[in-house]
């Protein structure tokens, strides 16, 4: 027969405290032995180095934007766009080279005991100035494919204009039925913004604003398309009728389902003698 010795409340308390103290002793070395992980450091941005001509060129990376590049370079977005001939609405893509500024030619680090040799500075080519032409045609895009087809005619009553990158208007013209469109002559070489506005009873089928770079002696041809509003209205009306018929079909299905549900409930409630 086994003999049991009852434990007093004091003995039980002492035993619990001993177990807790032993657990703390065992846990503390484990936590102390864990290595401390240093906080992650942000990846530094590599500032582009000026090239031999002194220009600072940045290669666009994935996810870059004009705002981010301008902020990193410490210049305004307007200056960045002006240096690289970027027009409002233009997009940048990975791999493009953007000029950020002028930092002077790179000075190489000399090894001890090596005498510096004078590097000839390359001659800067003389800028070429001249004039060119920009010819604009506004046409009736009958089939709406945004291309000038052989049987499509010029559209009269529209407005075409040419402005430089600062927004100064170089010329504007109200279109007529001349199949060659209208040519703005003797325009100084540079970057321009060509735009068009269609008559009130037409809708554009192409973009109405395009950037153009004009070199001396160039003749640039720009085409804008528009379609009569009645053609667009007919196509839109057909789509509205189809949507209305579809909505009517859905309503009929809902009404039919409701009647079926009501009939089934009514059939369960009527006594068998009345059926």
PyMOL commands that set and color helices and strands:
alter all, ss='L'
color gray80, all
select helices_A, chain A and resi 9-33+66-73+77-83+229-269+272-274
alter helices_A, ss='H'
color red, helices_A
select strands_A, chain A and resi 55-59+97-102+131-140+159-164+169-174+182-188+190-197+202-204+209-214+219-228
alter strands_A, ss='S'
color yellow, strands_A
deselect
rebuild
show_as cartoon
